[in-house]
Amino acid sequence: MYAIKTDLRRRMLHITMSGFFSPELSDAFIVDLRKAIADLSVDNGYFVLVDLRACALQSQAMVEIFQQFITARPHHAKRIALLAGRSVSRMQARRLLVDDRVRMFDSDEEAARWVAPSPDVGLDRWRAPASV
């Protein structure tokens, strides 16, 4: 399951992922993620916080899809914070650390502080809506 929340004013996406992603769910997620990025309508980049703490171990194919998505964007995210905590998916998430725009964090506060484009981004703004 996943939820994607968009903050247009700050050009930010907050993504919450949980469970195991089947190929069908992966396809739906990528479609929804592309739509959310397009809704931001930014030419100068955007910021992303991904909460993976409730995510199960994923297939190799799914990890590769995320790697490709991170590296192949026409308008790259300026920063991507992966909130992994101590989850079992943490080792897989390390494979997404493809460049200096992507970092992994244990706490909400650390992740929000690093990824935020302005200091007034409150952590409460990132509570995800109902899951898809």
C-alpha positions in Angstrom: 0.0 0.0 0.0 1.1 3.6 -0.5 0.0 7.2 0.0 1.3 10.2 -1.8 0.8 13.7 -0.3 1.7 16.8 -2.3 2.6 20.2 -0.8 2.5 22.6 -3.8 3.8 25.6 -1.9 7.0 23.9 -0.8 7.3 21.7 -3.9 7.4 18.6 -1.7 6.1 15.1 -1.9 5.6 12.9 1.1 5.3 9.2 0.2 4.4 6.5 2.7 4.9 2.9 1.6 3.9 -0.3 3.4 3.7 -4.0 2.8 4.9 -5.8 -0.3 4.5 -4.3 -3.8 3.2 -6.7 -6.4 3.9 -5.8 -10.1 0.4 -4.4 -10.4 0.8 -2.2 -7.3 4.2 -1.1 -8.5 2.7 0.0 -11.8 -0.1 1.9 -10.1 2.4 3.6 -7.7 4.6 4.8 -10.6 1.6 6.2 -12.4 0.4 8.0 -9.3 3.9 9.2 -8.5 4.4 10.7 -12.0 1.0 12.4 -11.7 2.0 13.9 -8.3 5.3 15.2 -9.8 3.4 16.7 -12.7 0.9 18.3 -10.4 3.9 20.1 -8.7 4.5 21.9 -12.1 8.1 22.6 -11.3 11.0 23.1 -13.6 13.6 23.8 -10.9 13.2 20.6 -8.9 11.2 19.3 -6.0 11.8 17.6 -2.6 10.7 14.1 -1.5 10.4 12.4 1.9 9.7 8.6 1.6 8.6 6.7 4.7 9.6 3.1 4.3 9.3 2.0 8.0 6.3 -0.3 7.3 7.6 -1.6 4.0 8.3 -5.3 3.6 11.3 -6.7 1.8 10.7 -6.1 -1.9 11.5 -8.1 -5.0 14.8 -7.3 -6.9 12.7 -6.1 -9.8 10.8 -3.6 -7.5 14.1 -2.2 -6.1 15.5 -1.8 -9.6 12.3 0.1 -10.7 12.8 2.6 -7.8 16.5 3.0 -8.6 15.7 3.8 -12.2 13.0 6.2 -11.2 15.3 8.1 -8.9 18.1 8.4 -11.6 16.0 8.9 -14.7 13.8 11.8 -13.9 13.8 14.6 -16.4 13.4 17.1 -13.5 15.4 15.5 -10.7 14.3 15.8 -7.1 16.6 18.1 -5.3 16.6 15.9 -2.2 15.1 12.6 -1.4 15.0 11.6 2.3 14.4 7.9 2.9 12.9 7.3 6.4 13.8 3.7 7.1 14.1 3.6 10.9 15.2 0.1 11.9 12.9 -1.7 9.4 14.0 -4.9 7.6 13.8 -2.9 4.4 16.6 -0.7 5.5 19.3 -2.8 3.8 17.3 -2.7 0.5 16.8 1.0 0.9 20.6 1.5 1.0 20.6 0.4 -2.6 18.6 3.6 -3.4 21.4 5.8 -2.1 22.6 6.4 -5.7 24.0 10.0 -5.3 24.3 12.8 -2.8 20.6 13.9 -3.3 19.4 10.8 -1.5 20.0 10.1 2.2 18.6 7.6 4.8 17.3 8.6 8.2 16.1 6.9 11.4 13.7 9.6 12.6 11.0 11.8 11.2 12.7 14.9 12.6 16.0 14.3 11.0 14.5 13.5 7.6 12.2 16.5 7.6 15.0 18.8 8.7 17.4 17.7 5.9 14.9 17.5 3.1 12.8 20.6 3.9 13.3 23.5 1.5 12.5 25.9 4.3 12.8 25.7 8.1 9.0 26.3 8.6 8.1 22.8 7.3 6.5 21.3 10.3 6.6 17.5 10.8 2.9 17.4 11.4 2.4 18.4 7.7 3.7 15.0 6.7 1.2 12.7 8.3 0.1 10.7 5.3 -3.6 10.5 4.2 -5.4 7.3 4.0 -3.5 4.6 2.0 -4.3 3.5 -1.5 
